[in-house]
Amino acid sequence: MSTLYRPELLFAGGRFIAQAGLLVDDDGRCQNVTASDTTSDKASDTIIDLPGKALLPGFVNVHSHAFQRLIRGKSESRAVAGKDFWSWRRTMYHAAANLDPQQVYDVARMAFLEMALAGTTTVGEFHYLHTSPDGRPYDDPNLLSKQVIAAAQSVGIRIVLLRCAYLRSGYQLQRDPGQTRFFETAPEFLANMDALVGEYLGGSAEVCLGVAPHSIRAVPFDDLCQIVTWARDKSLPLHMHMAEQVAENEACMREYGATPVALLGRSGLLGPDWTAVHAIHIAAEETRMLADAGATICSCPTTERNLGDGILAADQAMQAGVRVAFGSDSQAQIDPLEDARELDYHLRLTHQQRAILDQIGGQNLAARLFDCATVNGARSLAVPTGTLATGSFADFFTVDLRDISIAGHSADDLLPLIVFGMNRTAIRDVAVNGKLIVRDGGYALRDEIVSRYEEVHAKVWRDAAGAVR
């Protein structure tokens, strides 16, 4: 059954078109964008009018740790010994250690609901909770992976499960008890990935898979090579934390005599299927390696500023030809447009100039940042979305053109207004595979999801102050 969506304005081909319709086929893919006044009612089985609204491609969240929605505000409001990233991890470990499979599902649903209400239609879930709290595998070693997938299916958001390989705590380090639920051996990881591929790959447009060696500190190089070979044999995207912290680079130098990006670049492991998450502390030579390989950088500005990680030199990366995508990471804030703004605003503060990323490669600033949140993210996750082109998944959101944050616009300046000034409250409808999961700002299961999340939150943090010190 085909559906014709008819908004007041439709964003396609880099511009807003008035009186245009999006025709979606019965497989949930964009059939075409056409002038609605020339589209016969007989051209579709269903017509959905969206008066007073603009329709845009859905956002793609490339890097998420759903369970960390549970720690929002906790490292700010509780006494934590130390103020750096490494001390923040203790708060995260407490949450990770205190979730049963049902609670993993409940927390993930809360994170995915918040994403959907913010216009996100696809999430790359970098998942590394694997075992029971004492480190023993469940009867189904992929139980927690399946709980996260089920949570996305319940909300209606598309998920690319980036199952994480986590083999050690770091170079010459004893196993950290806080990471107990993360650990597998390389053979266990590959066997569990094989099982997921057999169950999910090709079975549903809303569930895809990828491979995520956590970091060079967590995956020794020889094991990394084996995992990369396996992933490429299955044509799955590869994602890895790289150069988020200076200490990470220093540890890699001690072990291998090179930083993570340089090690992988010189070894020929980087490629167009590779996404380097964060890539903050990299040199010009390493930026060129990523560019030459056709790799993507996933920046997570709202998390990176929360953790004090540092600022991605996005201007240098983009000038070199590296694509940049966005992720919500630790869920400190779930707002793709805030990530887009901060990517440029952080550079403005550093350089004491405005619009640093404008006109790189001839593209204006708002369009460039919107592409980072849509097109580039889709490429990173190897999913045909992020645009309303024929054949793409019909993933989109609408905005209220009279919302107070963007009122007083023209078709020419609407995109900059959305990117730099729109409030999340302006988002009214969200569709995945051509099916509306949010309608006029409402979501059917909202109260149930929030209530169950509140129960988990109360249980995990009850009398927990001492546990995270």
BELRALIN-V823013 format. One record per residue. N is the residue number from 1. OMEGA is omega in whole degrees, -180 to 180 (NA if undefined). D_FIRST is the distance of its C-alpha to the first C-alpha in Angstrom with 1 decimal. Layout:
BEGIN
n=N omega=OMEGA d_first=D_FIRST
n=N omega=OMEGA d_first=D_FIRST
END
This chain:
BEGIN
n=1 omega=-180 d_first=0.0
n=2 omega=-178 d_first=3.8
n=3 omega=176 d_first=6.7
n=4 omega=175 d_first=10.2
n=5 omega=-175 d_first=13.1
n=6 omega=176 d_first=16.4
n=7 omega=174 d_first=19.5
n=8 omega=176 d_first=23.1
n=9 omega=180 d_first=23.7
n=10 omega=-178 d_first=21.6
n=11 omega=179 d_first=23.5
n=12 omega=180 d_first=22.9
n=13 omega=176 d_first=25.5
n=14 omega=-180 d_first=28.1
n=15 omega=176 d_first=28.1
n=16 omega=-178 d_first=26.5
n=17 omega=178 d_first=24.9
n=18 omega=176 d_first=25.1
n=19 omega=178 d_first=22.5
n=20 omega=178 d_first=19.9
n=21 omega=175 d_first=16.1
n=22 omega=179 d_first=14.0
n=23 omega=-177 d_first=10.8
n=24 omega=-179 d_first=8.7
n=25 omega=-174 d_first=6.6
n=26 omega=174 d_first=4.6
n=27 omega=179 d_first=8.3
n=28 omega=179 d_first=9.3
n=29 omega=178 d_first=11.4
n=30 omega=178 d_first=12.7
n=31 omega=172 d_first=12.0
n=32 omega=172 d_first=14.8
n=33 omega=-174 d_first=17.0
n=34 omega=175 d_first=18.0
n=35 omega=-173 d_first=20.2
n=36 omega=-180 d_first=18.2
n=37 omega=176 d_first=20.7
n=38 omega=-179 d_first=19.9
n=39 omega=180 d_first=16.2
n=40 omega=175 d_first=15.5
n=41 omega=-179 d_first=13.4
n=42 omega=-179 d_first=11.9
n=43 omega=-180 d_first=10.7
n=44 omega=179 d_first=7.6
n=45 omega=-178 d_first=5.9
n=46 omega=176 d_first=7.6
n=47 omega=177 d_first=10.9
n=48 omega=178 d_first=13.1
n=49 omega=-179 d_first=16.7
n=50 omega=-176 d_first=19.0
n=51 omega=178 d_first=22.4
n=52 omega=-177 d_first=25.5
n=53 omega=170 d_first=23.6
n=54 omega=-178 d_first=23.5
n=55 omega=-176 d_first=20.7
n=56 omega=176 d_first=21.9
n=57 omega=180 d_first=21.1
n=58 omega=179 d_first=21.6
n=59 omega=178 d_first=25.0
n=60 omega=-180 d_first=25.9
n=61 omega=-169 d_first=28.8
n=62 omega=-171 d_first=30.5
n=63 omega=-178 d_first=33.3
n=64 omega=165 d_first=33.2
n=65 omega=-169 d_first=35.5
n=66 omega=-175 d_first=33.6
n=67 omega=-178 d_first=36.6
n=68 omega=169 d_first=38.8
n=69 omega=-177 d_first=37.1
n=70 omega=-175 d_first=39.7
n=71 omega=180 d_first=42.6
n=72 omega=178 d_first=41.7
n=73 omega=-174 d_first=45.1
n=74 omega=-180 d_first=47.0
n=75 omega=174 d_first=49.0
n=76 omega=-171 d_first=49.9
n=77 omega=-180 d_first=51.0
n=78 omega=180 d_first=52.8
n=79 omega=179 d_first=56.0
n=80 omega=-178 d_first=55.1
n=81 omega=-179 d_first=57.9
n=82 omega=-174 d_first=57.4
n=83 omega=-177 d_first=55.1
n=84 omega=-180 d_first=53.4
n=85 omega=-173 d_first=50.2
n=86 omega=175 d_first=52.1
n=87 omega=176 d_first=53.1
n=88 omega=-177 d_first=49.6
n=89 omega=-179 d_first=48.5
n=90 omega=176 d_first=50.6
n=91 omega=179 d_first=48.4
n=92 omega=-180 d_first=45.3
n=93 omega=179 d_first=47.0
n=94 omega=179 d_first=47.7
n=95 omega=-178 d_first=44.1
n=96 omega=-175 d_first=43.1
n=97 omega=-170 d_first=45.8
n=98 omega=179 d_first=44.9
n=99 omega=172 d_first=41.3
n=100 omega=-176 d_first=40.3
n=101 omega=179 d_first=36.9
n=102 omega=-180 d_first=35.5
n=103 omega=173 d_first=36.8
n=104 omega=178 d_first=35.4
n=105 omega=-177 d_first=32.0
n=106 omega=180 d_first=32.8
n=107 omega=179 d_first=34.2
n=108 omega=178 d_first=31.3
n=109 omega=179 d_first=28.8
n=110 omega=179 d_first=31.0
n=111 omega=-177 d_first=31.1
n=112 omega=175 d_first=27.4
n=113 omega=179 d_first=26.7
n=114 omega=177 d_first=29.2
n=115 omega=-178 d_first=27.6
n=116 omega=-180 d_first=24.1
n=117 omega=176 d_first=25.9
n=118 omega=177 d_first=27.6
n=119 omega=179 d_first=24.4
n=120 omega=-179 d_first=24.5
n=121 omega=178 d_first=21.2
n=122 omega=178 d_first=22.9
n=123 omega=169 d_first=26.3
n=124 omega=-174 d_first=28.8
n=125 omega=-178 d_first=30.7
n=126 omega=-164 d_first=34.2
n=127 omega=179 d_first=35.1
n=128 omega=167 d_first=38.6
n=129 omega=-172 d_first=39.2
n=130 omega=-170 d_first=39.6
n=131 omega=172 d_first=42.4
n=132 omega=-177 d_first=43.9
n=133 omega=179 d_first=46.3
n=134 omega=176 d_first=49.3
n=135 omega=179 d_first=47.6
n=136 omega=177 d_first=46.9
n=137 omega=170 d_first=43.6
n=138 omega=177 d_first=41.3
n=139 omega=169 d_first=40.9
n=140 omega=-177 d_first=37.6
n=141 omega=179 d_first=38.6
n=142 omega=-176 d_first=35.1
n=143 omega=-176 d_first=34.8
n=144 omega=173 d_first=34.8
n=145 omega=-179 d_first=32.4
n=146 omega=177 d_first=29.9
n=147 omega=179 d_first=30.7
n=148 omega=177 d_first=29.7
n=149 omega=180 d_first=26.5
n=150 omega=178 d_first=25.7
n=151 omega=178 d_first=26.6
n=152 omega=179 d_first=24.1
n=153 omega=179 d_first=21.4
n=154 omega=180 d_first=22.5
n=155 omega=-179 d_first=22.4
n=156 omega=-180 d_first=19.1
n=157 omega=177 d_first=20.8
n=158 omega=-180 d_first=20.5
n=159 omega=166 d_first=23.9
n=160 omega=-179 d_first=26.0
n=161 omega=178 d_first=28.9
n=162 omega=-175 d_first=32.0
n=163 omega=-167 d_first=34.3
n=164 omega=171 d_first=37.8
n=165 omega=-178 d_first=41.0
n=166 omega=-168 d_first=44.0
n=167 omega=-178 d_first=47.1
n=168 omega=179 d_first=50.1
n=169 omega=180 d_first=51.2
n=170 omega=-177 d_first=52.7
n=171 omega=178 d_first=55.5
n=172 omega=178 d_first=58.7
n=173 omega=171 d_first=57.3
n=174 omega=179 d_first=57.3
n=175 omega=178 d_first=54.1
n=176 omega=180 d_first=53.2
n=177 omega=179 d_first=52.7
n=178 omega=-178 d_first=50.0
n=179 omega=-173 d_first=47.8
n=180 omega=-175 d_first=48.2
n=181 omega=-176 d_first=44.6
n=182 omega=-163 d_first=43.6
n=183 omega=166 d_first=45.7
n=184 omega=168 d_first=44.9
n=185 omega=178 d_first=46.6
n=186 omega=178 d_first=45.0
n=187 omega=178 d_first=44.7
n=188 omega=-180 d_first=43.1
n=189 omega=-178 d_first=40.6
n=190 omega=178 d_first=39.6
n=191 omega=-180 d_first=39.3
n=192 omega=175 d_first=37.1
n=193 omega=177 d_first=34.9
n=194 omega=-179 d_first=34.7
n=195 omega=179 d_first=33.5
n=196 omega=178 d_first=30.8
n=197 omega=-180 d_first=29.6
n=198 omega=-176 d_first=29.6
n=199 omega=-170 d_first=27.5
n=200 omega=-170 d_first=25.0
n=201 omega=179 d_first=24.9
n=202 omega=-176 d_first=21.7
n=203 omega=-177 d_first=20.3
n=204 omega=178 d_first=18.0
n=205 omega=-177 d_first=16.9
n=206 omega=180 d_first=18.3
n=207 omega=177 d_first=21.7
n=208 omega=-176 d_first=24.0
n=209 omega=173 d_first=27.7
n=210 omega=-176 d_first=30.8
n=211 omega=-174 d_first=34.5
n=212 omega=167 d_first=36.9
n=213 omega=-168 d_first=40.6
n=214 omega=-177 d_first=41.7
n=215 omega=180 d_first=44.6
n=216 omega=176 d_first=47.7
n=217 omega=-176 d_first=49.8
n=218 omega=-178 d_first=47.6
n=219 omega=178 d_first=46.9
n=220 omega=-170 d_first=50.0
n=221 omega=-178 d_first=49.6
n=222 omega=177 d_first=50.0
n=223 omega=178 d_first=47.2
n=224 omega=180 d_first=45.1
n=225 omega=179 d_first=45.5
n=226 omega=-179 d_first=44.4
n=227 omega=179 d_first=41.3
n=228 omega=178 d_first=40.3
n=229 omega=180 d_first=40.8
n=230 omega=-178 d_first=38.6
n=231 omega=-178 d_first=35.8
n=232 omega=175 d_first=35.9
n=233 omega=179 d_first=35.9
n=234 omega=-179 d_first=32.5
n=235 omega=179 d_first=31.3
n=236 omega=177 d_first=30.9
n=237 omega=-179 d_first=31.8
n=238 omega=179 d_first=35.2
n=239 omega=-178 d_first=36.2
n=240 omega=171 d_first=39.7
n=241 omega=180 d_first=41.8
n=242 omega=172 d_first=44.4
n=243 omega=175 d_first=47.4
n=244 omega=-177 d_first=46.4
n=245 omega=176 d_first=50.0
n=246 omega=-179 d_first=53.3
n=247 omega=178 d_first=54.5
n=248 omega=177 d_first=51.7
n=249 omega=-178 d_first=52.9
n=250 omega=179 d_first=56.5
n=251 omega=179 d_first=55.8
n=252 omega=177 d_first=54.0
n=253 omega=-180 d_first=57.0
n=254 omega=-175 d_first=59.4
n=255 omega=-171 d_first=57.5
n=256 omega=-179 d_first=56.4
n=257 omega=180 d_first=58.3
n=258 omega=174 d_first=55.2
n=259 omega=-178 d_first=52.5
n=260 omega=-179 d_first=49.1
n=261 omega=180 d_first=47.5
n=262 omega=179 d_first=50.6
n=263 omega=-178 d_first=50.7
n=264 omega=179 d_first=47.2
n=265 omega=-179 d_first=47.5
n=266 omega=-180 d_first=50.7
n=267 omega=179 d_first=49.4
n=268 omega=-179 d_first=46.4
n=269 omega=180 d_first=43.9
n=270 omega=178 d_first=42.0
n=271 omega=-179 d_first=39.1
n=272 omega=177 d_first=35.9
n=273 omega=-173 d_first=34.2
n=274 omega=172 d_first=36.7
n=275 omega=176 d_first=36.4
n=276 omega=-178 d_first=39.7
n=277 omega=-179 d_first=39.2
n=278 omega=179 d_first=41.7
n=279 omega=-177 d_first=44.0
n=280 omega=-172 d_first=46.3
n=281 omega=-179 d_first=49.7
n=282 omega=180 d_first=49.5
n=283 omega=-178 d_first=51.9
n=284 omega=179 d_first=51.3
n=285 omega=180 d_first=51.6
n=286 omega=175 d_first=49.0
n=287 omega=178 d_first=46.6
n=288 omega=177 d_first=47.2
n=289 omega=178 d_first=46.5
n=290 omega=180 d_first=43.0
n=291 omega=-179 d_first=42.4
n=292 omega=-179 d_first=43.7
n=293 omega=-176 d_first=41.5
n=294 omega=-177 d_first=38.3
n=295 omega=177 d_first=37.9
n=296 omega=168 d_first=36.3
n=297 omega=172 d_first=38.1
n=298 omega=177 d_first=36.4
n=299 omega=-179 d_first=38.3
n=300 omega=-169 d_first=38.2
n=301 omega=-177 d_first=40.3
n=302 omega=174 d_first=40.0
n=303 omega=-176 d_first=41.1
n=304 omega=177 d_first=43.7
n=305 omega=178 d_first=45.4
n=306 omega=-178 d_first=45.4
n=307 omega=-176 d_first=47.1
n=308 omega=-178 d_first=49.3
n=309 omega=-173 d_first=48.1
n=310 omega=-175 d_first=48.8
n=311 omega=176 d_first=47.0
n=312 omega=174 d_first=44.9
n=313 omega=-175 d_first=46.4
n=314 omega=178 d_first=43.0
n=315 omega=179 d_first=44.8
n=316 omega=180 d_first=46.6
n=317 omega=-178 d_first=43.5
n=318 omega=177 d_first=41.4
n=319 omega=178 d_first=44.3
n=320 omega=180 d_first=44.6
n=321 omega=178 d_first=40.9
n=322 omega=174 d_first=39.6
n=323 omega=178 d_first=36.1
n=324 omega=175 d_first=36.1
n=325 omega=-175 d_first=33.3
n=326 omega=173 d_first=33.5
n=327 omega=178 d_first=33.6
n=328 omega=172 d_first=34.4
n=329 omega=-173 d_first=36.7
n=330 omega=178 d_first=38.8
n=331 omega=174 d_first=36.7
n=332 omega=174 d_first=39.7
n=333 omega=179 d_first=37.2
n=334 omega=-177 d_first=33.5
n=335 omega=-177 d_first=32.7
n=336 omega=-179 d_first=31.5
n=337 omega=175 d_first=32.9
n=338 omega=175 d_first=36.3
n=339 omega=180 d_first=36.3
n=340 omega=-180 d_first=35.7
n=341 omega=-174 d_first=38.5
n=342 omega=178 d_first=40.9
n=343 omega=179 d_first=40.6
n=344 omega=-177 d_first=42.2
n=345 omega=178 d_first=44.3
n=346 omega=178 d_first=46.1
n=347 omega=178 d_first=47.1
n=348 omega=179 d_first=48.4
n=349 omega=-180 d_first=50.6
n=350 omega=-175 d_first=51.9
n=351 omega=-176 d_first=52.6
n=352 omega=176 d_first=53.4
n=353 omega=-179 d_first=51.3
n=354 omega=171 d_first=48.0
n=355 omega=-176 d_first=44.7
n=356 omega=-174 d_first=45.8
n=357 omega=-178 d_first=42.5
n=358 omega=173 d_first=42.1
n=359 omega=171 d_first=42.0
n=360 omega=-176 d_first=42.2
n=361 omega=177 d_first=40.9
n=362 omega=-178 d_first=40.5
n=363 omega=-180 d_first=37.6
n=364 omega=-168 d_first=38.0
n=365 omega=-177 d_first=38.2
n=366 omega=179 d_first=35.2
n=367 omega=180 d_first=32.8
n=368 omega=-178 d_first=34.6
n=369 omega=177 d_first=34.3
n=370 omega=176 d_first=30.6
n=371 omega=177 d_first=30.0
n=372 omega=-176 d_first=32.0
n=373 omega=-175 d_first=29.6
n=374 omega=-173 d_first=26.4
n=375 omega=-177 d_first=26.8
n=376 omega=177 d_first=29.9
n=377 omega=178 d_first=28.7
n=378 omega=179 d_first=25.6
n=379 omega=180 d_first=28.1
n=380 omega=-178 d_first=30.4
n=381 omega=178 d_first=27.8
n=382 omega=180 d_first=26.4
n=383 omega=-179 d_first=22.8
n=384 omega=179 d_first=20.6
n=385 omega=180 d_first=20.2
n=386 omega=179 d_first=22.6
n=387 omega=179 d_first=21.4
n=388 omega=179 d_first=18.5
n=389 omega=178 d_first=19.1
n=390 omega=179 d_first=16.7
n=391 omega=178 d_first=15.8
n=392 omega=173 d_first=16.8
n=393 omega=-180 d_first=15.1
n=394 omega=178 d_first=13.7
n=395 omega=-176 d_first=16.6
n=396 omega=171 d_first=18.3
n=397 omega=176 d_first=20.5
n=398 omega=176 d_first=21.7
n=399 omega=177 d_first=25.3
n=400 omega=-176 d_first=27.0
n=401 omega=178 d_first=28.9
n=402 omega=175 d_first=31.6
n=403 omega=-174 d_first=32.3
n=404 omega=-176 d_first=36.0
n=405 omega=-178 d_first=35.9
n=406 omega=180 d_first=34.2
n=407 omega=-178 d_first=35.0
n=408 omega=-176 d_first=36.9
n=409 omega=166 d_first=35.0
n=410 omega=178 d_first=34.1
n=411 omega=-177 d_first=31.3
n=412 omega=-176 d_first=34.0
n=413 omega=-178 d_first=35.2
n=414 omega=-178 d_first=32.2
n=415 omega=175 d_first=31.5
n=416 omega=178 d_first=35.2
n=417 omega=179 d_first=35.0
n=418 omega=-175 d_first=32.0
n=419 omega=-172 d_first=33.6
n=420 omega=-175 d_first=37.1
n=421 omega=-171 d_first=36.9
n=422 omega=172 d_first=33.7
n=423 omega=178 d_first=33.8
n=424 omega=-179 d_first=31.1
n=425 omega=179 d_first=30.9
n=426 omega=-178 d_first=29.2
n=427 omega=-173 d_first=26.0
n=428 omega=-177 d_first=23.7
n=429 omega=176 d_first=20.1
n=430 omega=179 d_first=19.0
n=431 omega=174 d_first=15.7
n=432 omega=-176 d_first=15.4
n=433 omega=176 d_first=12.6
n=434 omega=-179 d_first=10.7
n=435 omega=-179 d_first=11.4
n=436 omega=175 d_first=14.4
n=437 omega=172 d_first=17.4
n=438 omega=-178 d_first=19.9
n=439 omega=-179 d_first=19.6
n=440 omega=177 d_first=22.5
n=441 omega=-178 d_first=24.7
n=442 omega=178 d_first=24.1
n=443 omega=-168 d_first=23.3
n=444 omega=-174 d_first=23.1
n=445 omega=-173 d_first=25.4
n=446 omega=-176 d_first=27.7
n=447 omega=-180 d_first=30.8
n=448 omega=-179 d_first=30.6
n=449 omega=-179 d_first=30.2
n=450 omega=-180 d_first=33.1
n=451 omega=-180 d_first=35.3
n=452 omega=176 d_first=35.0
n=453 omega=-180 d_first=35.8
n=454 omega=177 d_first=38.8
n=455 omega=178 d_first=40.1
n=456 omega=-179 d_first=40.0
n=457 omega=-179 d_first=41.5
n=458 omega=-178 d_first=44.4
n=459 omega=-175 d_first=45.1
n=460 omega=-174 d_first=45.2
n=461 omega=177 d_first=47.3
n=462 omega=179 d_first=49.7
n=463 omega=-176 d_first=53.2
n=464 omega=-173 d_first=51.8
n=465 omega=-179 d_first=54.0
n=466 omega=-175 d_first=56.6
n=467 omega=-175 d_first=54.1
n=468 omega=179 d_first=52.8
n=469 omega=NA d_first=56.3
END
